Amino acid sequence: MQSRIERLEKQGVILGYGVRLAPEHSLGAVRAHVMIKVGPKETRAVTAALRAIDHVRVLHSVSGDVDLIAVAMTATVAEMDQVIDRIGALDGVERTTSSIILSTKFER
């Protein structure tokens, strides 16, 4: 089994490994989806600015009415409010719409 994993790593099929925390370790954390509408030709700059915000854990490029969806995580609602305001104030961001995650029904 180990040699198969090593071969897949060398072939570039496996790019890396990550850690998934048990749900009880993120209890109390506030998570939100922040939908972001970006100005024309601003996606690269906005992406770089979002990467610099530690509370932004994941960033998706999507089709539809918005261009990006960020997943942010903070310790408090007040801190999330500040993060969302910071995202909205970035150069190139036209508007944001946010949804705080109340619960996760399942995760694979």
C-alpha positions in Angstrom: 0.0 0.0 0.0 2.8 2.4 0.9 4.5 2.0 -2.5 1.2 2.7 -4.3 0.8 5.9 -2.3 4.4 6.9 -3.0 3.9 6.2 -6.8 0.7 8.4 -6.8 2.7 11.2 -5.0 5.5 11.0 -7.6 3.0 11.1 -10.5 1.3 14.2 -9.0 -2.0 12.5 -8.4 -1.7 13.1 -4.7 -0.7 16.7 -4.2 -0.7 16.8 -0.4 -2.5 16.0 2.8 -4.7 17.9 5.2 -6.2 17.7 8.6 -10.0 17.6 9.3 -10.8 18.5 12.9 -13.6 16.8 14.8 -16.7 19.0 15.0 -16.3 19.5 18.7 -13.0 21.3 18.1 -14.7 24.0 16.1 -17.7 24.5 18.5 -18.2 28.1 19.1 -16.6 29.1 15.9 -18.6 31.4 13.6 -18.5 30.4 10.0 -20.0 32.3 7.0 -20.3 32.1 3.3 -19.5 35.5 1.8 -20.7 35.9 -1.8 -18.7 38.5 -3.6 -19.4 40.4 -6.8 -16.2 41.6 -8.3 -15.6 44.4 -10.8 -14.5 43.7 -14.4 -10.9 42.4 -14.5 -10.5 42.7 -10.8 -10.7 39.0 -9.8 -7.0 38.4 -9.6 -6.4 41.4 -7.3 -9.4 40.6 -5.1 -8.2 37.0 -4.8 -4.8 38.1 -3.7 -6.3 40.5 -1.1 -8.6 37.7 0.2 -5.7 35.3 0.5 -4.1 37.8 2.9 -7.1 37.7 5.3 -6.4 34.8 7.6 -10.1 34.4 8.5 -10.9 33.5 4.9 -10.4 29.7 4.9 -11.6 28.8 1.4 -12.3 30.8 -1.8 -14.4 29.4 -4.7 -14.8 30.9 -8.1 -18.4 30.4 -9.2 -20.8 31.0 -12.0 -24.0 33.0 -11.5 -24.9 36.3 -10.0 -21.7 36.5 -7.9 -18.1 35.8 -8.9 -16.6 34.4 -5.7 -17.7 32.6 -2.5 -15.4 32.9 0.5 -15.8 30.7 3.6 -14.7 32.7 6.6 -14.3 31.6 10.2 -14.0 33.7 13.3 -14.3 33.3 17.1 -17.2 35.7 17.5 -20.1 37.3 15.5 -18.5 40.7 16.1 -15.3 39.6 14.6 -17.2 38.1 11.6 -18.9 41.5 11.2 -15.4 43.1 10.9 -14.1 40.5 8.5 -17.2 40.9 6.2 -16.8 44.7 6.3 -13.1 44.3 5.5 -14.0 42.1 2.5 -16.6 44.6 1.3 -14.1 47.4 1.5 -11.5 45.7 -0.8 -10.6 47.5 -4.0 -12.5 45.7 -6.8 -15.3 44.3 -4.7 -18.6 45.7 -5.9 -20.9 44.1 -3.2 -21.1 41.2 -0.8 -23.9 39.1 0.5 -23.3 36.9 3.6 -24.9 33.9 5.2 -23.7 32.7 8.6 -23.6 28.9 8.8 -25.9 27.7 11.5 -25.0 24.0 11.3 -23.5 21.5 9.0 -25.8 18.6 8.3 -23.0 16.4 6.9 -19.5 16.7 5.5 -17.5 14.2 3.4 
